[in-house]
């Protein structure tokens, strides 16, 4: 069955090949040309195109390798000055390269699902059929499947206590895409506590005490430094230039499509205050706000204080601290280390998504994918997964803006929701209550009445954005409204999820395991130690 699922999903990806191509097609085509034609000391300096190379060196090496295959499809795609070149063979190659590299994600999903005793097939299905990856990678176009494959390999090795292998996989991931730095603190805390501190007891009867292992720390450091050395070694003389490309702080607080986070709510509040105060004659705007115009630029808020990168970094880090402290304490019990690690990773990814600087809406996948694995391991995890997979995947709709994609993205989302809501809840609902709970009119299983109403609101939002907005003539007077409503409405759901899941993690008490909302680890996860 596992092989059949992978085959079906791959076939669907092939059908997406003729669909529209986004700006990212030109971004990666240019990177192919840069790495193929220039020497490595020029890779991070070339500015022939506005889409300059801004990923870590390991991804640049990946583009270099792909370029030597690309020339057999259409060598003209590798011309540096062939900007916006999009021949049929160019599009075909780039689409196929994503599909081929997805084998890493498929294998990693299987590696994670093999750790599960009950729900193994479901976990694999939820991971492989992830709607976000289908939309972002195989319609919009990117290589997120490859990247999340390395993350899943790291997670599976961490659960199996293969600490060095897990650190190696994560180091590779960091050198492919640096946004994963946001979850690096989770690895630092967990590896120090679980690997570098060893348990000792004089007679095996007394309470064990912990001693720090310098040897383990050195082995860990050598493994990680080796990966960074191979990646950045050839570029040592160009590190300042690479850093300036990797962290372009002048791109502004919010991405072009307003990721559904705290700053979307902040921007919206600023916009409402500006309108209200202007009409009241209290405030005179200096210029028209352009936050929702879809452009990537710096923006000064009209009424509320403008936000700088250092503010977002401080908020992100401070919001992570309680979770990291809790993780340190939970690691004292070896039975639940793995689950605590993943939950803390999800929370820290959520903190970065909610408070980070210039967050891409696609970063929501950093929350949804590990949460997919956790969905069968606890009722709260399952409920939060159902919420976030629906909200997060809907928030990606603005990426696929052509009208002819409306039915495709809606079908993908509803199908994935149907799979999730028809399977995950019944891992936790007692058999006698399965049917009685379903009789509650229109209430989604495992979801409260208020949460159900919120999720149904997404359907109303979709109808307004795609039908009523134009029918009422608002597309001429308020063209930005659909994008803003999507960001703000989804942001409310994301913030609600973050608060709920964070509270669950912080109040998780090992002394009461298993409790309501927690599934016994020994029941679901195979003994691997």
N, C-alpha and C positions, 0 to 999 in steps of 0.2 A: 504493500500500500504506500509506503514511503516513497519508493521509486516512481509510482504512478502519479503521486501528488506533484513531485518535482517535474515530471514530464508534462503534466497538464499546465502547470504554471509557466514553464518555459515556452510551451506552444502559444500561450496567451501573449507572452512577451514578443514573440515573433510577429504576431498579428499587429502589434503596436508600431512596427518599424515604419510604415508609411505615414504615420501621423505627423503632426506639426513639429518643427524643430525650434527650440528656444534659443535664447542668447548663449546659453551654456554650450551649445554645439560649436559656436564660433570661439568661445573661450578655450575649449579643449583642442580644437583644431589648431588654434594659434600656439598652444603649448606644444603640440606635436611638432609644429614647424620650428619653434624656438629651440627645442632640445635636439632636433635632428640636424639643424644647419649651423648652430653656433657652438663654440667651445664652452665648457662648463663655467668658465670665468665670466661669460657674457649672459648666461641664462637669466640671472636676476637683475640685469641692467637693461635689457632690451625693452624698448617702449614703442616698437613699430605699431603695435595695436594698443588700444586703450585697455584691453584685457590682458594685462601683464601677469607673469607667473607669480602667484602669491600663495602657493602651497609649499610645505616642507620638501627638502631635497629628495626624500625617498619617493614621493609622488612624482617629482620631476624625472627621476630615473625610470619610473613606470611609464611615463609619457615617452621617454626616449626609447624604451623597448618597444612600445606599441608603434612608434613611428616607423620602425624597420619592417613592420608588417603592413602598415598603412600604404607604403609606397607601391605595393603590389595591387592595391585596389585602385588608387588614383594618385600618382606622384604629385599632381598639381596641388593637392591639399597641403603639401609640405612646403610650398613656396611662402616665404615670410611676408611678401607683399600682397599675397592673394587674400586680402581681407574679405570676410563674409562669403567665402567660397563654400558652396553647398551643393556640389554635384550629387547625383544619385548614389554614386559609389562611395563618396565621402560619408554621406548619411548612413549608408548600409554598413560601412566599416565601423563607424562609431557605435551604432546600435548593437552590432554583433559583438563588439569588444566588451560592452557592458554585460550582455547576456553570457558571454564566455567566462568573464571574471566572477560572475555570480555563483560559479561552482564553489568558490570559497565560502560564500554565505550558506549555501545548501549543505555543505559538509559540516560547517560550524553549527547550523541548526540541528543537524542530526546528532552531533556530539553532545549538545545540551539536552536534547530530548532523550538520549540514551541514559541520562542520569535519573530519569523519572520512572518510577514503577507504575504509578496509576496516572494516566493522562499523557502518556508518552506520545501517542499519535496526535493528540489534540495540540500539544505544545509545538510539535513539528509543523502541523498545519497552520497554526496561528502565525508562526514565524515566517514560513515560506510564502504564505499568501498575504503577507503584510501589504495592505493597500497603499500605504505611504511610499514604500519602495517602488511599487508598480507605477505610481503616478510621478514620483520625483525622478526616478532613474530611467524608466522605460517609455515615458511620454515626454516629460519635461527635459530630461537627460542629465544624469550625473553618475558617479560611481559609488554611491553610498552602500550598495549591497556588499561590495568588496570590503569596505571599511568596517561595517557592522559585523561582517564575518570574522574579522580579526578580534573584534570586541567579544563576540560569543565564544571564540576559542579561548580567549583569556578568562572569561567567566567559568567555562567548563573546567579548565585546569585549576582555577582557584578553588572550586568546590571539591575537586579531587585532591586538594592539598599539594598540587604540583606548583609550588610557589614560584620557582625560577621560570618554568615554562610560561606561567601566567604573566609574569613580569616581562618576559621577552615578547610575548604577543602584544602586550599593551605598549611597550616601547616602539614596536614596529608601527602600531596604530598611530601613536603620537607623531611619528616621523612621516606618516602619510597625510594626516590632517590634524592640525594643532588645536582645533576647537576642543579636542578631548582632554586638553589641559584642565578643563573645569572639573573633571572627575578624578584627576590625578591625586588630590588629597585623600580620597577614599583608599586608593591603593597604598599610599604612604602609611596611613594610619593602620590599615589592616595588615600589611606585610610586616610592619614593625612589631605589632602586637601578636600576630599569629605565628610569624616565622622567626623573628629575631629574638623574641623572648621565649625561652625554653622552660618547660616545667621540670622542677626538681623536687624530690622528697627523699629524706634520709632512709626511711624504712617502709615507705609506701602506704603507711597508715595515717600519718599526720597530714594536715592540710598542706597541699603543695605550695611551693613558693616559686617565683619566677626569677630567672637570671638572664641577663642579656648576652646573646651570642654574637661576639664580634665576627666569628667565622661566617656565620650566616649573612651578616650584614655585608661583609666583603664579597661573598659570592653573589649576592643580590646586586651590589653596586657594579661589579665587573660585568655582569650580564647586561645590565641596562646601559652602562657607558659604552660597551662594545657596539650595541645597536646604534647609539647616537654617533659614535665615532665613524662607523661605516657610512652613515647617512651624511653627516656634516663635515667629516674629515677633509674631503676634497675642496671644501668651501671655507676653510678656516680664515682665509684672508678677506673673505667677503661677508663675514657674519653681520656687521652693521647694516649692510644693504639688504641682506635676507630678512633681518629682524624688521626693518622698515616696511618690507613687503608683506610680511606675515601679520603685522599688527598696524594696519592703516587707520589710526584713530580719527582721522578727519572725515570718515565716511558717515558720521552722524549717529545719533542715539538709536534711531529706529531704521530698520531695513525698509526697502521700497514698499514691501507688502505688509508693513506693520505686523510683526509676529504677535500672536495673541498672548501678551504678557502684561506685567504691571505697567510698563511704559506706554502700552496702547491705551490703557485706562487713564494714565496720566496725561497723555496727549489729548485724549477725548475731553477730559475735564478742563484742560487749558482752552480747548476750542469752545466749549460751552460757556465758560466764564468770559471769554473774549466777546462772544456774541451777546451775552446777557448784559455785560457792563457797557458795551458799545451802544446798545439800544437804550440803556438807561442814561446815557450821556456821561457816564463816569469815566469811561476809558476810550481813548482814541488810538486805534491800532497804527503802528508805524508802517506796516506793510501787510500784504495779504499772506495768510498762512499757506504753506505748500506742503504740509506734512503728508497729505494723502495723494499727492500728484504722481506717486510712483517713482520719483527720482531719488537717487542716493546722494544725500548732501547733508551738511550741517544745518541745524535749525535751532534758533533761539525761541523759547516759549514766550508767548505774548503776555501772559498774566502770572503763571506759576514760575518759580525759579528754574532757570535753565540747568540742565544736568550735564555734568562733565564725566569723562571716562573714569576718573578716580572715584567718583561717587558710586558709580555702578559696580566697580570692583570691590569697594568696601562693603556695599550692601550684599553682594554675592557671597563674599567670604564670611561675613558675620552671620548670614543666614545659614551657612553650612556648619558653623561651629557646634551648635547643639547636637546635630546629627553625628558629627565626627566623634564627639565625646561619648555619645551613646554607643556608637560602634565599638569604641575602645573598651567600654565596660561589658558589652555583650560578648565580646570575643573571649571572655573568661570561660564561657561554656562552649566546649568544642562541638557539641551537637548542632548548634544553631549558628555557627560562624558563617557558613556559606550563605544562608538566607539573609542574615544581617548585613553581610557585605553587599549583596545585590540590592537590598532595600535602601541601604545608605547611598549606593551609587545612583539609584533612581531619584532619590531626594536631592542629592547634590546636582544631578543633571537638571532637575526641576528648578532648583535655586538659580542656576546659571541661565536657564531659559527665561525665568521670570524677571531677573534683575540685571542680566548681562548687557553689555554695550553692543549695539548694532547686531542684534540677534536675528538670524535667518529663521523664517518660519519652518524650514526643513529640519531645524534642530529639535523639533518636537519628537522626531524619531528616536532621539537619544533617550527619551523617557519611555516611549511606547514599546520599543523592542525588548529591553530587559524586563519590562512589566509584563510582556506576553509570556515570558518564561515563568514568572511568578504567579500568573493567573490561576494555576492549578494547585498552588501550594498554600493558599490561605484565602478565606472568604473575603477579607478586606482587600487583599491583592486582586482577587477576581473581580470584585465590584469596581475597584478603581481602574482596572484594565478596561472593563466595559465602558466606563465613562470616558476615559482618556483616548481610547482607540476611536471612539465616535467623534469626540470633540476635536482631537488632534488631526485626524484625517480630514474632517470637514474643513478645518482651517487651512488646508493645503489647496483647496479648490481655486483660489485666485491665481495660483501658478498656472493652471490650465485654463486660461481665459478665452480661447477661441470658442465660439458658440457651438461648433460641431462636436465639441468634446463634452458638452453638458450631460448628455445621456450616458456617456461612457463613465465619467467620474461618479455620477450618481449611482449607476448600476454596480460599480466596484465597491463603493462604500456600503450600500444596502446589502450586498451579498456578504461582505465581510462581517457586517453587524449581525446578519442572520446566523452566520456560523457561530459567532461568539455568544449571542444571547440564547441560542438553542442548545449550547453544550456546556459552557462554563458554569452557569448557575446551578445546574443539576448535579454538579460535583458536591454541592454543599446543602442544597435543600433536601431535607429528609423525604423518603419516598411517599409517606402518607400526606405530605404537604404539597407535593409537586402540582397536583391538579387543582387543589383548593386555592393555592396562591395564584394560579393562572386565571382563575375565575374573577379576580379583582380587575374590574373593567379597565382595559388599556394600560394597566401598570406593567412595566417591564420587569422580568424576573431578576431578583437580587437587588433591584434598584428601588429607592424610596419613591413616594408619590411626587415629592418636589423635584427630585432628580429626573424622574420620568417626564414630568412636565417640561423641564428645561431641555431635555433631549428632543422632545417633540417640537420644541420651539425652533430647532434647526431646520425642520421641514418647512415651517412657516417662513423662516428667513430665506431659504432657498427659493421658495415660490415668489417672494417679494423681489429678490435680487434678479431673478431670471425672467420674470413675467410682469409683475405689477410695476416695477421701477420704470420700465420703458413704456408700459401701457398708460401710466399716469403722466407721462412726459417729464418725469424727474431726471431722466438721463441727460437732458439738456441743461437744466438748472442746477442739479446736484449730481454731477457725474461721479463724484468720489464716494457717494453715500453707500453703495453696496460693499465696497472694500472696507470702509470704516466700520460698518455694522458687523461684518464678518469678524474683523479683528476684535472689536469691543465685546461682542456677544461671546465669542469663543474664549476671550481673555477672562471673563467672569467665571466660566466653567473651569478653566485651567487653574486659576487662583483658588477656587473652592476645592478642587482636587488636591492641590498642594498643601493647603491647610489641613485637610482631612487626613491625608496620608502621612504627613509630618507628625500630626498628633498621635496617630496609630503607632508610628515607629518609636516615638519618644516615650509612650506609655506602655510599650511592650515589656512585659515582666516575665523573665525566665522562670521565676519561682512558681508561676501559675501555669506553665506550659503542660499540656495543651489547654488553651482557654477558648472562649468564644471568639471566632475570627482567626484562629490559628489552627493549622492542620499539622498534626504530628509529623515531624521531619522523617522519623523512622518508617512511617507508613508510605511516604511518597518518594523519598530520595534513597537510592541504593547505598548500601554501606560501601564506601570506597576507600576508607582508611584502614 
